[in-house]
Amino acid sequence: MRKISNKSSVESIKSWDIQDRPREKLLEKGRQQLSNAELIALLIRVGNVNESAVGLSSKLLKSYNYDLSLLAKASAQDLCKIPGIGVAKAVAIIAALEIGRRRQDVKSSFSDPIKSSADVYNHLYSSFVDLQHEEFWIVLLNRANRIMTKVRISIGGFSGTVADPKVIFKVALQHSASSIILIHNHPSGQLMPSNEDKKITSKLVDVGKNLELPILDHLIITDEGYYSFADNLEI
């Protein structure tokens, strides 16, 4: 039961019973017991003259249909459009969500050989999730089909990015790679390759053959899944 203060129309979190305060609730009951609004309240720390930190966090979540995936796509400018959310609060939220995304990168181990397009997708998905623009990456493999490294080649707009063959093969040769896998995302959610995607893939495959540095696959990643050129016999 929350205590009601007559001094203000807005309750301060400090006036709540200890069991209802997000910080104390986390310490006493564990992080799993906190709602998303309470977790965000811990990030923004304070509310405003009209609402508590939890109330403000609830309003923020409501603006994104209570969907953390949608919230993670928001820029600082987007978040600052919510009354009560300033730059400091927006940056804190974005930083926390980015840490969560990078945690998925840590889970990926490069020690296991790549055996399928699904293996590549599982390694790279977290690098593309929540992006609102296209990025083109390459995965470089050694002779044992283990990942040596992954490299972002270019950043584009909503509908395209550049895949320069000179840059791609220069990077691959510098790392003494044995083969290459191409990856880029479609922020639009369109899973099928465009004509331009097909043209650049064919061009890179031809260059790879001449250099004896084969392109094994090209994955298009969206929030819903992926498309593999190799699985569809287009490489």
N, C-alpha and C positions, 0 to 999 in steps of 0.2 A: 504494500500500500504506500503510495507516495504522499509525502507531507505537502500540504498546500500552504504557500506563503501568501499573506495578505499584503506584503510590501510591493509586489509586482504581479502583473498579469501573466508573466512568464516565469515558470519554475526554473531555478538554477539546478543543474545536476547535483550540486553539492547539498541541496535541500532534500534530495530524495533519500529514502531509506538506503542503507549501504548495499543491500542485496540487489537494488535496482540500478546502481551506478555502474556503467560499463567497465571502468577500470577495476573496481572492487569485485565485480561479478566475474571478470576474467581471472583474477587472482584466486578467488575462492572456489569457483565452479569450473574453470577451464574455458579455453577459447571457443570450444565447440558450442558452448551454451549461449554465445552472443549472436544476436541477429545481425544481418548485414548492415542495418542502420546503426547498430551499436558499435560495430567494428569501424565503420567510417567516422562515427562520432569521436572515436579515440584518435583518429588521424587529424581531424579538423580542430579538435580540442574544445572550441567554444562555439556557441551559436551566435545569435544577434539579439537585438532588443525585443524581437517579436517571438523568438522560439529558442529552445534549447539546442545543443549540438545534435542530440538524437532526433529532435523534430526537424531540424534543418537537413540532416542526413536522410530522413524519410522522404522529405520533399524532393531531394535530389534524386533518390532512387525512383520515385514515382515518375519523374520527368523522363527516365529511361526505361519505363515499364518494368521496373524492378529486375532488369536484366543486366547482370554484371558484364556480360560480353559487350552489350551496347555501350555501357559506361566506359569500358576499357578502350573503346574506339574514340572517345571524346577528346578533343584538344583542350588546352587550358582556356582558350577563348570561348569554347563551347560551354565549359563548366562555369565560367564567370558570368554567363548570361542568367544563371540561376540566382535570384535575389538572395544575398547573404553569403554567396560563395565568391571570395576574392582570390587574388593571384596566389597567395600563400596557401590557402585551403586547396585550390585546384592543383597546385604543384605537389602537395602532399599526397593527394589521392592518386594522381598519375604515377608518382614515384612508387607507391605501394603496389599498384596494379602491374607496373613494369617489373618489379622484383618478383611478383608471382609468375609472370610470364617467363622470366629468365630462369626461374627454378626448374621449369620444364626442360630447358637446355641442359642443365646439370644432370638431369636424369638420363640423357642420351649418352650412351657409351660408344666410343669409336673402336672398341676392341673387337667387336663381332663383325665378321665379314658381311657385306651386303649381298643378300640372296634374292631380293625381290624389290619391286617398286614400293611395296608397303614398308619395307625397311627404310628406304630413303624418306618416304613421307613421314614416318614416325620420328626420324632424326630432325627433319627440317620444319615440320608444321609450326612449332612454337616460334620460329623466326618470322613467320608470315601472319600469324593470327593477329587480328585487330588492325592490320594495315589498311589505310584508305588510299594508297597509291601502289603502283606496280614496282616491284623490285626483281632484278634478275641475278641469280646466284649460280655458282657452279660448285659441285662436290667433286673433289679429286680423290681418286682411289689408287692404292698401290697394287702390286702384282697379285696380292692375296685377296683383292677386292675389299680391303679394309679402308675406311675413310682416313685420309691423311689430313685433310682440312676442308673447310667450306669457306667460300669467298664471295662476297657481294660484288658483283660487277658493275651494276648501275642502279640508279633510282629514277623512276619516271613519274608520270602523272596517273590519273585514274584509269586511262585507257591504253597506256603503252609505256614501254621503256626500251632502252637501247641494248642490244647484244652484239657488241663489236667483236668480230672474230679475232682481230689482232690482239685485243686485250685479253680475251679468254685463253687463247693458246700461249700467249706470253706468260701468263700467270701459271698455267699448267706446266709449261716447260721449266719455269723457275723452280717449281716444287718437285720436278722429276716425277711427275705423275705418270701412271700407266694407262689410265682411262679417265673419262669425264662423264659426269651426269649433270644435265642442265635442269634448272628449276626456276620458274617464275610464277607469280600469283596473278589472279584475276579478282580485283576488289569488287567487281560487279557481280560476282557469284557465277558468271558464265563458265561452265566446266569445259566445254568443247573448245578446241584450238581454233584460232582465227586463221585466215589465209596467210596472214603475215607470220603467225607462229609456225605454220607449216613450211613457209619459204625459208625462214632463218634456220629452222631445224635441219632442213635438207642441205642448206649451204654449209652449216657447221659439221654435219656428218661427212660431207665430201672433203672438207679441209682436214678433218681428223684422220680420214683414211690416208690422205697423202702424207701426213706427218707420222703415221703409225701411232696415233694417239686417239683411239676410238671414242666416239660418243655412244655411251651405252643406253642412255634413256634421256627423255625430256619430260619432266613432270610439270603440270599446271595445277596449282594449289588454290583452293577456295576455302571458305569457312565450312563448307559442307563435305569436302572430300578432295579427290584429286583425279587427274587424267594422266595416264601414262602412254607416251608414244610407243614405247616398246611393247607394252601389253596389247596394244591395238595394232601391232605389226606395222607401224609407220616408221620404224628405224631398222 
